Amino acid sequence: MENDESLVDYAIKQIDKNGLSMAVYPILVNDIANINKDDIDKKISLLSGIIDKKVSQAKEKLTEVKKEEFKKMGYTEKLELYKTNRELYERLIK
């Protein structure tokens, strides 16, 4: 078992380094007496992965254009879609 204070500092640094909210702190150190740096790193990695996946899914939903909307777009809008999201554009022209 490592020094509780150094683990607290380590957990806070890892949260900050990974761009996570301090709201995850209790998840990381819920049992401070039985935790170590490896446990903190594993939890950070898991939480970061979950958050990244959810953000990616949300971005996809926001950028998704339906075929009906695509058909109503003018040339300029379709060109912009082609430049910004070629994969989506290619799906919609089929």
Summary of the structure (lengths in Angstrom):
residues: 94
radius of gyration: 21.5
end to end distance: 59.8
largest distance: 64.2
contacts: 210
relative contact order: 0.09
helix: 80%
strand: 0%
